Amino acid sequence: MSYRAGFLTLLTVLSCIVFGCARTGGDTERTGGSPLNGKEVFNPVRRHIEKLVADGEIPSMAAAVARSGRILWEEGFGYSNREDKVQASEDTRYPLASISKPFTATALMVLVERGLIRLDDPINNYLGEVSLTARVGNAQDATIRRAASHTAGLPLHSHHFYDNEPERPPSFDETLQRYGNIVSEPGARFQYSNLGYGLLGYIISQVSGMTYADFMGKEVFMPLGLNNTSVGMESPGKADYAVKYAEDGSVVPPSVSDSPGAGTVFGSVHDLIRFAMFHLHDVLPGQEEIISSAAIEEMQHPVPGTRARRPWEREGSGYGIGWNISVTSGGLLAVHHDGGIRGVSTVIVLIPEKEIAIAVLTNTDCSWPDDILMEIVSILLPEEVKSFAAQSENPEDKPAFSPDKELIGSWSGVVHTYLEPIPIVIEIRESAEILVTLAGQESIPLRQVGYQSDFPLFINAGGGPFLRGRFSGSLPTDDVIRGNPGILWLEMKLRAGVLSGSLIAFSHRDNPIGPLTHWLEALRNE
C-alpha cells in the first residue's frame, strides 16, 4: 500500500467505489458470449481507457471482468513499456502491490489445512531466536490469525530498496530485531501492517522448508494455472513486465521489500481474475482445489477486532484473512483489496451474491483504476450503484484538539531505535499547543494535532483515542536517513501514567522507502 501524500485521495475514492466490489465463478473460456455478456457491453469503459492513454494520463491499463463462471472481458491498453513501445495485454505482468496479501493468505491456508500451522497459535511459536517484542499487551495474544487480519498489534511499516541504489534488504531476522514491536494490545484495534504479512511470508518459508517465492510458485501459482504470476520478476528480459512510471512520466526503478509476503507478487489481469474466480468457489478446468470451500469462506469472514472503516459500510464489515470485507446498507457483501506503491495502482473486487469479479491494473500511481471500476460496476449493477453512492458521504471534520487534564504537562522519555534510545521531550500546553524536542534539538511545534480513535492516513481503526501529530525532523539511523527528506508523526496514548506509542518516520523523497515505526514512551516531569 502506498503511504505517499496521494493515499488519502485514493482511499476516499476507493471508499466511494468498493461498494461495487465483485465476486465471480470460474471457467477457462476467455471473452465470449452474447453482446449482453461479452466485451461489447463495456465499450464505453474501453473508450474511456483509450482516451486516458491517448491523453497521457496513464501509460497502460489492463482490466478484466467475470460473471457467473465466465470471463466476460479482459484487455490491455497502452504501453506497458513506453520506451520500447511494448503493447499491454491481458497477459502483461504488473506489480500487484498489496493485492499480494490475498495470495499470501491463500498460501497460509494451504499450510493450515495440512495441519502445519494453526491460526490461533502465537506468531512467536513459529519464529526462531528473534521474536516479537511486546511493548504493550502480551505477545502470546499476537496470533497468526491476528497478523493475517491486521489486529496483532503490529506497527505501520514499509521498507523498500530500489535497484538503482546500493542498499539491499536485511535478513528478515534483522528486520524483526529493528521493527518487530507489538505497539498496541493484540486484538484491540485494526492497524494495517505490511510487517504482519512479512511475518506470514517468513513463517510460510520456515514451516515449508522452501523459500517464500518457491512455495508460492509450487503450491499456489502452478496448481491454479497462473502462468503469468510470480514473486518478483522472473527473467525480466523475457516476460512482459510493466515498467513503473511516476506521475511526471519518469521511470520508477524496480524495487524489493524487506517483507516479501506483503507486496511482491507480479501478475497479469488474466491470472488475477482467475484467482478471483477461484475465491468464488469455482475451480476451473486444469486447476487444483488447493484449499477447501470452508477455508475460502473463513478468509472472507471478518476477524474480531476489525469493523467498518468507511462511511458506506455497515455491521458485518471488517477484514478477514487477506481480504477487506464490506457490507453495504443494502446488505450486499463485497470482498476486495487494492494495492499502491510508487508507479503502481491496482484493485480487485468480488461480489459473491452477484457472481461478479473485477480487476483493474495500471503502471502508475493514480486513482483511475477505481474510477474504471466504478464505470464497470455501473454497467453491471446500475441500481445498486445509485443506492451505494448515496451512502458515500465524506466523514465530518474532526473537532479541534482540546487536551484532557491528564495530558497537560511536560513529558520526558525515549524513542527506541535499533541503534540506541533517542531522548524526547513532549510539552502539552493547556492552549492545545504541543512542542516536541528530539535529542536535545530545538523545540518544534506539533502540527495537524488530533485526538481520536481512527486515522485514515495510518489505515487504522479502534483502540483509541490516540494523540497524533506531525513535526519536521529525522532519526539518526541509516534506515530513516536513507528515506529523507521526510516527516515524523507521533501516535501516543496514556497508559497507566505513561505516555507511549509510535514515532513513525515517513519518507517524502521521490522514491519513498517508509514508513518505519519506532516505540516511544515518556513520563510526566514533576
C-alpha positions in Angstrom: 0.0 0.0 0.0 1.3 3.5 -0.8 1.7 5.9 2.1 2.6 8.9 -0.1 0.5 12.1 0.1 -1.9 10.8 -2.6 -3.0 8.0 -0.4 -5.8 9.9 1.3 -7.3 10.8 -2.1 -7.1 7.2 -3.2 -8.7 5.9 0.0 -11.6 8.4 -0.4 -12.1 7.4 -4.0 -12.0 3.7 -3.0 -14.5 4.3 -0.3 -16.9 5.6 -2.8 -16.3 2.7 -5.2 -15.6 -0.5 -3.4 -19.3 -1.0 -2.7 -19.4 -2.2 -6.2 -17.0 -4.9 -5.4 -17.4 -8.2 -7.2 -17.2 -11.9 -7.0 -17.4 -14.5 -9.8 -17.4 -18.0 -10.9 -14.9 -19.9 -12.9 -14.2 -21.1 -16.5 -11.1 -21.3 -18.7 -13.0 -19.7 -21.5 -11.9 -16.2 -22.3 -14.0 -13.4 -23.6 -17.1 -14.6 -25.5 -20.9 -14.9 -25.4 -23.8 -12.7 -26.5 -23.4 -8.9 -26.7 -25.0 -8.6 -23.2 -22.4 -11.0 -21.8 -19.4 -10.1 -23.9 -17.0 -7.3 -24.1 -19.2 -5.1 -26.3 -21.2 -4.0 -23.3 -18.1 -2.5 -21.9 -17.3 -0.4 -25.0 -17.9 2.9 -23.0 -15.3 1.8 -20.5 -12.9 0.8 -23.3 -13.3 4.2 -24.9 -12.6 5.9 -21.6 -9.4 3.9 -21.0 -8.2 4.5 -24.6 -8.7 8.3 -24.0 -6.8 8.1 -20.7 -3.9 6.5 -22.6 -4.1 9.0 -25.5 -4.2 12.0 -23.1 -1.1 10.7 -21.3 -3.0 10.2 -18.0 -1.8 6.6 -17.8 0.9 4.6 -19.6 -1.2 1.5 -19.7 -4.1 -0.3 -18.1 -5.4 -3.9 -18.0 -8.9 -4.7 -17.0 -10.9 -8.0 -16.6 -14.5 -8.8 -15.7 -16.0 -12.2 -14.9 -19.6 -13.1 -14.1 -21.4 -16.4 -13.4 -18.3 -18.5 -14.1 -17.2 -16.9 -17.4 -14.7 -14.2 -18.2 -16.8 -11.5 -20.0 -14.0 -9.1 -20.9 -10.2 -8.9 -20.4 -8.0 -6.5 -22.3 -4.8 -4.4 -22.1 -4.4 -0.8 -23.3 -1.4 1.5 -23.9 2.2 0.7 -23.5 3.4 -1.5 -20.6 6.9 -0.2 -21.7 6.8 3.3 -23.3 10.5 3.3 -24.2 10.3 0.0 -26.1 6.7 0.5 -27.2 5.5 -2.8 -25.8 1.7 -3.0 -26.1 0.0 -4.0 -22.8 -2.3 -7.1 -22.9 -4.3 -9.2 -20.5 -1.1 -11.3 -20.1 1.2 -8.4 -19.1 2.6 -8.8 -15.6 2.0 -5.8 -13.3 3.3 -5.4 -9.8 0.2 -6.2 -7.7 1.5 -4.4 -4.6 -0.8 -5.1 -1.7 -3.0 -7.5 -3.7 -0.2 -9.8 -2.8 -1.8 -10.2 0.6 -4.7 -12.4 -0.6 -2.2 -14.6 -2.3 0.0 -14.9 0.8 -3.2 -15.6 2.8 -4.1 -18.3 0.4 -0.7 -19.9 0.9 -1.2 -19.7 4.6 -4.4 -21.5 4.4 -2.8 -24.3 2.4 -0.5 -24.9 5.3 -3.3 -24.6 7.8 -5.3 -27.3 6.1 -2.3 -29.5 6.1 -2.1 -29.2 9.8 1.3 -27.4 9.7 0.1 -24.0 11.0 -2.7 -23.2 13.5 -4.3 -19.8 13.0 -4.8 -19.2 16.7 -1.2 -20.1 17.7 1.1 -17.2 18.7 3.3 -15.9 15.9 6.3 -16.3 18.1 5.7 -20.1 18.2 6.9 -20.1 14.6 9.9 -17.9 15.0 13.5 -18.6 16.0 15.8 -16.8 18.3 14.5 -13.4 17.1 10.8 -12.9 18.1 8.3 -10.2 18.5 8.7 -7.8 21.5 5.5 -6.8 23.3 5.8 -3.2 24.1 2.2 -3.4 25.3 -0.1 -6.4 25.8 1.1 -10.0 25.7 3.0 -11.5 22.8 1.1 -14.7 23.2 -2.0 -12.9 22.1 -0.4 -11.9 18.8 -1.6 -14.8 16.8 -1.3 -15.9 13.1 -5.0 -15.1 12.6 -4.5 -11.6 14.0 -1.4 -11.0 11.8 -3.5 -12.0 8.8 -6.2 -9.6 9.8 -4.0 -6.7 10.9 -5.1 -7.0 14.5 -2.0 -8.4 16.1 -0.8 -5.0 17.4 2.0 -4.8 14.8 3.1 -1.4 13.5 2.6 0.5 10.3 5.6 -0.5 8.2 7.1 -0.4 4.7 10.7 -0.6 3.7 11.7 -0.5 0.0 15.0 -0.9 -1.7 15.5 0.3 -5.3 17.6 -1.3 -8.0 19.5 2.0 -8.7 20.7 2.2 -5.1 23.4 0.1 -3.3 21.4 -0.8 -0.2 19.8 -4.2 -0.1 17.1 -5.6 2.3 18.4 -7.0 5.6 17.6 -10.6 6.6 14.1 -10.9 8.0 15.5 -11.7 11.4 17.3 -8.3 11.2 14.0 -6.6 10.2 12.4 -8.2 13.3 15.2 -7.0 15.5 14.7 -3.5 14.3 11.0 -3.2 13.9 9.3 -6.3 15.4 7.4 -4.5 18.1 3.8 -5.0 19.3 2.7 -1.4 19.7 -0.9 -1.9 20.6 -2.7 -4.6 22.6 -3.3 -7.6 20.2 -7.0 -7.8 19.2 -7.7 -4.2 20.4 -7.6 -2.4 17.0 -7.1 -2.7 13.3 -3.7 -1.5 12.2 -2.7 -2.2 8.6 0.7 -3.7 8.8 3.0 -4.9 6.0 5.3 -6.2 8.7 2.5 -8.7 9.6 2.4 -10.1 6.1 6.2 -10.1 6.0 5.9 -12.3 9.1 3.4 -14.6 7.4 5.7 -15.0 4.3 8.6 -15.7 6.6 6.6 -18.3 8.6 5.4 -20.0 5.3 9.1 -20.4 4.4 10.1 -21.7 7.8 7.3 -24.2 8.0 7.5 -25.5 4.4 11.3 -25.6 4.2 11.1 -23.6 0.9 11.7 -20.0 0.1 8.5 -17.9 0.1 8.8 -17.5 -3.7 9.3 -21.2 -4.3 6.3 -22.1 -2.1 4.1 -19.6 -3.8 5.1 -20.9 -7.2 4.8 -24.6 -6.5 1.8 -24.6 -4.1 -0.3 -21.6 -5.3 0.5 -20.2 -8.8 1.2 -23.5 -10.6 -1.8 -25.5 -9.2 -4.1 -22.6 -10.0 -2.8 -22.3 -13.6 -1.5 -18.8 -13.0 1.2 -18.9 -15.6 2.0 -15.2 -15.6 2.2 -14.8 -11.9 5.4 -14.8 -9.8 7.1 -13.4 -6.7 9.3 -10.7 -8.0 10.4 -10.5 -11.6 11.4 -13.8 -13.2 13.6 -13.5 -16.3 12.6 -9.8 -16.7 14.1 -9.7 -20.2 11.9 -12.5 -21.4 8.4 -11.9 -19.9 6.3 -8.8 -20.5 6.6 -6.9 -17.2 5.0 -3.5 -17.0 7.5 -0.7 -16.3 6.5 1.6 -13.4 6.1 5.3 -14.1 5.7 8.2 -11.7 3.1 10.8 -12.2 5.6 13.0 -14.1 6.2 10.2 -16.5 9.7 9.3 -15.2 10.6 5.6 -14.8 10.4 4.3 -11.3 13.2 1.8 -10.7 12.3 -1.8 -9.8 12.3 -2.3 -6.0 12.1 -5.1 -3.4 10.9 -5.0 0.1 12.0 -6.3 3.5 8.6 -8.0 3.8 8.0 -10.0 0.6 4.7 -11.5 1.8 3.2 -8.1 1.9 3.6 -6.9 -1.6 6.0 -8.5 -4.1 3.7 -10.6 -6.3 3.6 -9.7 -10.0 0.7 -11.0 -12.1 -1.4 -10.4 -15.2 -5.0 -9.3 -15.1 -6.0 -12.7 -16.7 -4.4 -14.6 -13.9 -5.8 -12.2 -11.3 -9.4 -12.6 -12.5 -8.9 -16.4 -12.4 -7.6 -16.1 -8.9 -10.7 -14.1 -8.0 -12.9 -16.8 -9.6 -11.2 -19.5 -7.5 -12.1 -17.5 -4.4 -15.7 -17.6 -5.6 -15.6 -21.4 -5.2 -15.1 -22.0 -8.9 -12.3 -24.4 -9.7 -11.5 -24.1 -13.3 -10.5 -26.9 -15.6 -6.8 -27.6 -15.1 -6.9 -26.1 -11.6 -6.4 -27.9 -8.3 -8.5 -27.2 -5.3 -5.6 -26.1 -3.2 -7.8 -25.0 -0.3 -11.3 -26.1 0.6 -14.5 -24.1 0.2 -14.6 -23.9 4.0 -11.2 -22.2 4.0 -12.3 -19.7 1.4 -15.3 -18.9 3.5 -13.1 -18.4 6.6 -10.9 -16.0 4.7 -14.0 -13.9 3.8 -15.3 -13.7 7.4 -14.3 -10.5 9.4 -12.0 -11.3 12.3 -12.9 -9.9 15.7 -11.2 -6.6 16.3 -12.0 -5.4 12.8 -15.0 -3.3 11.9 -16.5 -0.9 9.4 -14.0 1.8 8.5 -15.7 3.6 5.5 -18.8 5.8 5.6 -20.9 3.4 3.5 -20.0 0.2 5.4 -22.4 -1.4 7.8 -22.3 -4.0 10.5 -20.6 -7.2 9.4 -17.8 -5.2 7.7 -14.1 -5.6 8.6 -11.0 -7.5 7.5 -10.8 -11.3 7.1 -7.8 -13.4 6.3 -6.2 -11.4 3.4 -9.4 -9.6 2.3 -11.3 -6.5 3.1 -14.9 -7.4 3.8 -17.6 -4.7 3.3 -21.3 -4.9 3.8 -23.4 -2.1 2.3 -26.6 -0.6 3.7 -28.5 -2.8 1.2 -26.8 -5.9 2.6 -24.6 -6.6 -0.3 -21.3 -8.3 0.6 -18.1 -7.1 -1.1 -14.7 -8.8 -0.8 -11.8 -6.7 -2.1 -8.3 -5.5 -1.9 -6.3 -2.7 -3.5 -2.6 -2.0 -3.9 -0.5 1.0 -4.4 3.2 1.9 -4.4 5.0 4.5 -6.5 4.3 3.6 -10.1 1.5 1.1 -9.3 -2.2 1.2 -8.7 -4.3 -2.0 -8.5 -7.7 -3.1 -7.4 -9.6 -6.4 -7.2 -13.2 -6.8 -6.1 -15.6 -9.6 -5.7 -19.4 -9.6 -5.1 -20.3 -13.2 -4.2 -24.1 -12.7 -4.4 -23.9 -11.4 -7.9 -21.1 -13.8 -9.0 -19.1 -10.9 -10.3 -15.3 -10.3 -10.2 -13.4 -7.2 -11.5 -9.7 -6.5 -11.6 -8.0 -3.3 -12.9 -4.2 -2.7 -13.0 -2.1 0.2 -14.1 1.6 1.1 -14.0 1.4 4.5 -12.4 0.1 5.8 -9.1 -3.3 7.3 -9.6 -7.0 6.8 -8.8 -8.0 5.8 -12.4 -8.4 2.1 -11.6 -11.0 3.0 -9.0 -12.8 5.2 -11.5 -12.8 2.5 -14.1 -14.0 0.0 -11.5 -17.0 2.4 -10.8 -17.8 2.5 -14.5 -17.8 -1.2 -14.8 -20.0 -1.6 -11.7 -22.4 1.0 -13.1 -22.9 -1.2 -16.2 -23.3 -4.5 -14.3 -25.2 -3.2 -11.2 -26.8 0.2 -12.2 -29.4 0.2 -9.4 -27.1 -0.9 -6.7 -24.5 1.8 -7.7 -27.1 4.5 -7.3 -28.1 3.4 -3.8 -24.5 2.9 -2.7 -23.4 6.3 -4.0 -25.9 7.9 -1.7 -24.1 6.3 1.3 -20.7 7.6 0.2 -20.6 10.9 2.0 -17.4 12.5 3.3 -16.9 12.0 7.0 -17.4 15.0 9.2 -14.4 17.1 10.2 -12.9 16.1 13.5 -13.2 18.6 16.3 -10.3 20.8 17.2 -7.9 19.2 19.7 -8.5 20.2 23.4 -6.2 18.4 25.7 -7.6 16.4 28.7 -6.2 17.5 32.0 -4.2 14.3 32.4 -2.3 15.1 29.2 -1.3 18.6 30.0 2.3 19.0 31.2 5.9 18.2 30.2 6.8 14.6 29.4 10.3 13.2 29.1 11.3 9.8 27.6 13.0 8.0 24.8 12.4 6.8 21.3 13.7 3.2 20.9 15.7 2.8 17.7 17.7 -0.2 16.7 20.9 1.7 17.4 20.2 3.5 20.7 17.4 5.2 22.6 16.9 8.8 21.5 15.8 11.3 24.2 12.5 13.1 23.6 10.5 15.8 25.5 6.9 16.5 24.7 5.3 19.6 26.2 1.4 19.6 26.0 0.1 23.0 26.9 -3.4 23.9 28.1 -3.7 26.1 25.0 -3.5 22.9 22.9 -0.1 23.8 21.6 2.3 20.9 21.7 6.1 21.2 21.4 8.5 18.3 20.7 12.2 18.4 21.5 14.1 15.4 20.0 17.6 14.5 21.2 18.3 18.0 22.7 17.4 19.8 19.4 15.4 22.9 19.1 11.7 22.5 20.1 9.4 22.1 17.2 5.6 22.6 17.3 3.4 19.6 16.5 1.1 20.1 13.5 -2.2 18.5 12.4 -2.8 17.6 16.0 -5.8 15.3 16.6 -7.2 13.2 19.4 -9.4 10.4 18.1 -9.5 6.7 17.5 -9.3 6.2 13.8 -6.8 7.8 11.4 -7.1 7.1 7.7 -3.5 8.1 6.9 -2.3 5.3 9.1 -5.0 2.9 7.9 -6.2 2.0 11.4 -9.4 1.9 13.5 -10.3 1.4 17.1 -8.3 1.2 20.3 -8.2 4.9 20.9 -8.3 7.7 21.4 -4.8 8.5 20.3 -2.9 11.8 20.4 -1.4 12.3 16.9 0.5 15.0 15.1 3.5 15.6 12.8 6.7 17.5 13.1 9.8 18.2 11.0 12.7 16.0 11.9 14.6 12.8 11.5 16.1 10.0 13.5 19.9 9.1 13.4 19.5 5.6 11.9 20.7 4.6 8.4 17.2 3.4 7.6 15.5 6.7 8.3 18.2 8.8 6.9 18.0 6.9 3.6 14.4 7.9 3.3 15.0 11.7 3.9 13.6 14.2 3.3 10.8 13.0 5.5 8.4 13.9 8.3 7.9 12.4 11.7 4.5 11.5 13.1 3.6 10.8 16.7 0.7 8.4 17.7 0.5 8.2 21.5 -1.8 7.0 24.2 -1.8 7.4 28.0 -1.4 4.0 29.6 -1.1 3.7 33.4 0.6 7.1 33.7 3.0 6.5 30.8 2.6 8.4 27.5 3.5 5.7 25.0 3.1 4.8 21.4 4.7 5.1 18.0 7.0 7.6 16.3 6.7 6.9 12.6 9.2 8.2 10.1 7.5 8.9 6.7 9.8 9.1 3.7 8.9 12.0 1.3 11.7 11.6 -1.2 10.8 10.9 -4.9 11.0 7.1 -4.4 9.9 6.7 -0.8 11.1 3.9 1.4 8.9 4.1 4.6 7.0 4.4 6.9 9.2 3.0 9.7 7.7 2.8 13.2 9.7 3.2 16.5 8.4 2.7 20.0 8.2 5.8 22.2 7.5 6.1 26.0 7.6 9.1 28.2 6.8 10.0 31.9 5.4 13.3 33.2 8.0 15.6 34.6 7.3 16.6 38.2 
